[in-house]
Amino acid sequence: MNELFSVKDKVVVITGGTGVLGACIGKYLANEGAKVVLLGRRKEEGDKLVDEITAAGGEAMFLVTDVMNPETVQANCDEILARYGKVDALLNAAGGNMPGATIAPTGTIFDIKVEDFERVLNVNLTGTVIPTQIFLRPMVEAGAGSIINFSSMAAFRPMTRVLGYAAAKAGISNFTAFMANEVATKFTSNIRVNAIAPGFFLTNQNRALLTNPDGSLTERGQDVIRQTPFKRFGRPEELCGTIQYLISDAASFVTGTVAVVDGGFNAFAM
């Protein structure tokens, strides 16, 4: 049997683990034999996910975290190491947006609330840097590992409205390339740092922006579909294969890249 894409027995930490995408990826990886650690803010939701995974025969644990608090993330790391003794992969899936960091169709740059803009930058970008810094250490000590950051279509082109979110995600793509070089040249080429850039997937964060209460598309949702050659939104499970590939030995010579999973959105031309 070919084990090239295997994630069996790998300890995979997922920040934002109770979100739509993080939860779906966590369930998938546990089903593939990984030991999944979900980090998030919602304990009730996290415990429910662990129950679902274990009921299906997988292994998982949930820890309450705050990706903006180094002490909390370090405590999470210590608890994971006490249980499993290692961290094989980190998925930085935590993030979000705020109305004050966006510009409405009738608004202008003068409507941006700087404090909200800073919070969106922090939760997405700094909230990726902090877990990376902390979970990288046991990878360096073990001499192997894989870090996967979450970028976005907004990192490739300046989309209207989402000013703060786009700036943060562009930073994540840059941070990914920086860390790929930093880790390989200063520690080991057996630790890889990549990112995934999902296209448009319906999540709790963007559902109201892309769809109406009756399920029909908003004007922005229609514009997204118009520019997506597949003519639909992505399904969360369609991210899982790319994630598994980037964690596994199949990607042993892949680092510093942003893997696009978007139904062709980023390739669209008039």
C-alpha positions in Angstrom: 0.0 0.0 0.0 1.3 3.4 -1.0 1.7 5.6 2.2 2.9 8.7 0.4 -0.2 10.7 1.3 -0.7 9.2 4.7 -1.4 11.3 7.8 -1.9 8.4 10.1 -0.8 9.0 13.7 0.4 12.5 12.9 -0.5 15.1 15.6 -2.3 17.9 13.8 -3.1 21.2 15.6 -5.9 23.3 14.0 -6.5 26.9 15.2 -10.0 28.1 14.4 -11.0 24.5 14.9 -14.6 25.2 15.6 -15.2 27.2 12.4 -16.9 25.7 9.3 -13.7 25.0 7.5 -11.5 24.1 10.5 -14.1 21.6 11.8 -14.6 19.9 8.4 -10.8 19.6 7.9 -10.4 18.2 11.5 -13.1 15.6 11.0 -11.5 14.5 7.7 -8.0 14.2 9.0 -9.2 12.3 12.1 -10.9 9.9 9.7 -7.6 9.5 7.9 -5.9 8.4 11.1 -4.5 11.7 12.3 -4.6 12.7 16.0 -6.4 16.0 15.7 -6.2 18.9 18.2 -8.9 21.5 17.7 -8.1 25.0 19.2 -10.9 27.5 19.5 -12.9 29.9 21.7 -16.2 27.9 21.8 -15.8 25.1 24.3 -19.3 23.7 23.9 -18.9 23.5 20.1 -15.4 22.1 20.4 -16.4 19.4 22.8 -19.3 18.5 20.5 -16.8 18.1 17.6 -14.6 15.9 19.6 -17.6 13.7 20.5 -18.5 13.4 16.8 -14.9 12.5 15.9 -14.5 9.9 18.6 -17.9 8.4 17.8 -16.7 7.9 14.3 -13.6 6.0 15.5 -11.2 9.0 15.3 -9.0 10.6 17.9 -9.3 14.3 18.9 -9.1 16.7 21.7 -10.3 20.3 22.1 -8.6 23.1 24.0 -9.9 26.6 24.5 -7.4 29.2 23.1 -6.9 32.8 22.2 -4.5 33.0 19.3 -3.7 36.6 20.3 -2.4 35.5 23.7 1.1 33.9 23.7 0.7 32.6 27.2 -2.5 30.8 26.4 -1.2 29.3 23.2 2.0 28.2 25.0 -0.2 26.5 27.6 -2.1 24.8 24.8 1.2 23.6 23.3 2.4 22.3 26.7 -0.8 20.3 27.2 -0.6 18.8 23.7 3.0 17.8 24.2 2.2 16.2 27.6 -0.4 14.1 25.9 1.2 13.2 22.5 4.8 14.2 22.9 5.0 15.9 19.5 3.4 18.2 17.0 3.6 17.2 13.4 1.5 19.8 11.7 -0.1 23.2 12.5 -3.0 24.6 10.5 -3.5 28.3 11.2 -7.2 28.5 10.3 -8.2 31.1 12.9 -9.3 34.5 11.5 -12.3 36.7 10.9 -13.5 40.1 9.8 -15.4 43.1 11.4 -17.8 45.6 9.8 -15.7 48.5 10.9 -12.8 47.2 8.8 -14.9 47.1 5.7 -16.1 49.8 3.3 -19.8 49.6 2.3 -20.8 50.1 -1.3 -21.9 53.6 -0.5 -19.0 54.3 1.8 -15.4 55.6 1.5 -12.0 55.0 3.1 -13.0 57.7 5.6 -15.6 55.3 7.1 -13.0 52.8 8.2 -12.7 52.5 12.0 -9.0 52.2 12.7 -9.4 50.2 15.9 -11.5 47.6 14.0 -8.9 47.6 11.1 -6.2 46.9 13.7 -8.2 44.1 15.3 -8.8 42.4 11.9 -5.1 42.6 11.1 -4.2 41.2 14.5 -6.6 38.3 14.6 -5.7 37.2 11.1 -2.0 38.0 10.8 -0.7 38.2 14.4 -3.0 35.3 15.2 -1.1 33.3 12.7 2.4 34.5 13.8 1.9 33.7 17.5 0.9 30.0 17.0 3.6 29.6 14.4 6.2 30.8 16.7 5.1 28.6 19.6 4.3 25.3 17.7 7.4 25.6 15.5 9.6 25.0 18.5 8.7 21.3 19.1 8.9 20.8 15.3 12.5 22.2 15.3 13.3 19.9 18.3 11.9 16.9 16.4 13.5 18.0 13.1 10.3 17.7 11.1 6.9 19.3 10.6 4.5 21.1 8.4 2.8 24.5 8.9 -0.1 25.5 6.7 -1.5 29.0 6.9 -4.8 30.3 5.5 -4.5 33.0 2.9 -7.4 34.1 0.7 -8.4 35.2 -2.8 -8.3 38.7 -1.3 -4.5 38.3 -1.0 -4.1 38.1 -4.8 -6.2 41.2 -5.9 -7.6 44.2 -4.0 -11.2 43.2 -3.7 -13.7 45.9 -2.9 -15.0 46.4 0.7 -12.8 44.0 2.7 -9.9 46.4 3.3 -8.6 45.0 6.6 -9.2 41.4 5.8 -7.4 41.7 2.4 -4.4 43.5 4.0 -4.1 40.7 6.6 -4.3 37.9 4.1 -1.8 39.5 1.8 0.5 39.6 4.9 -0.1 35.9 5.5 1.0 35.0 2.0 4.1 37.1 2.5 4.7 35.6 6.0 4.4 32.1 4.5 7.1 32.7 2.0 9.3 34.4 4.6 9.0 31.6 7.1 9.6 28.9 4.4 13.0 30.4 3.8 13.7 31.2 7.5 12.9 27.7 8.7 14.7 25.8 5.9 17.9 27.8 6.0 18.2 28.2 9.8 16.8 24.9 11.0 15.9 22.1 8.6 14.4 21.5 5.2 12.2 18.8 6.8 10.0 21.6 8.2 7.8 23.1 5.4 5.7 26.2 5.5 2.9 26.6 3.0 -0.5 28.3 2.7 -3.8 27.4 1.2 -6.0 30.1 -0.5 -9.6 29.0 -0.5 -11.9 30.6 -3.1 -15.4 31.4 -2.0 -16.8 28.9 0.5 -20.0 29.7 2.5 -19.0 30.2 6.2 -20.6 31.8 9.2 -18.5 34.9 8.4 -19.5 35.5 4.8 -22.9 33.9 4.4 -24.9 37.1 4.9 -22.6 38.9 2.5 -23.0 36.4 -0.3 -26.6 35.0 0.2 -30.0 36.4 1.2 -32.1 34.9 4.0 -34.0 32.9 1.4 -30.8 31.4 0.0 -30.7 33.4 -3.2 -27.5 35.2 -4.1 -26.8 38.8 -3.1 -25.4 41.2 -5.7 -21.9 40.4 -4.4 -22.6 36.7 -4.4 -23.7 36.9 -8.0 -20.5 38.7 -8.9 -18.4 36.0 -7.3 -20.2 33.3 -9.2 -19.9 35.3 -12.4 -16.1 35.3 -11.9 -15.8 31.6 -10.9 -15.5 29.3 -13.9 -17.1 26.4 -11.9 -20.1 28.6 -11.3 -20.6 27.6 -7.7 -19.2 28.1 -4.2 -16.7 25.6 -2.9 -17.7 22.8 -0.4 -15.6 22.7 2.8 -14.6 19.1 2.1 -13.0 20.2 -1.1 -10.2 21.8 0.9 -9.3 18.5 2.6 -7.3 16.8 -0.1 -5.0 19.8 -0.6 -4.5 20.0 3.2 -3.7 16.3 3.4 -1.2 16.6 0.6 0.6 19.5 2.2 0.9 17.7 5.6 2.0 14.4 4.0 5.3 13.2 2.6 3.9 13.7 -0.8 4.8 17.4 -0.4 8.3 16.8 0.9 9.8 19.2 -1.7 7.0 21.8 -1.4 7.5 24.9 0.7 6.8 28.7 0.5 3.8 28.2 -1.9 0.2 29.2 -1.7 -2.1 26.4 -3.0 -5.2 27.9 -4.6 -8.5 26.0 -4.2 -11.0 28.3 -5.9 -12.9 26.7 -8.8 -10.9 28.9 -11.1 -11.7 32.3 -9.5 -8.2 33.5 -9.6 -7.7 32.5 -13.2 -10.8 34.2 -14.4 -10.5 36.7 -17.2 -13.1 38.7 -19.1 
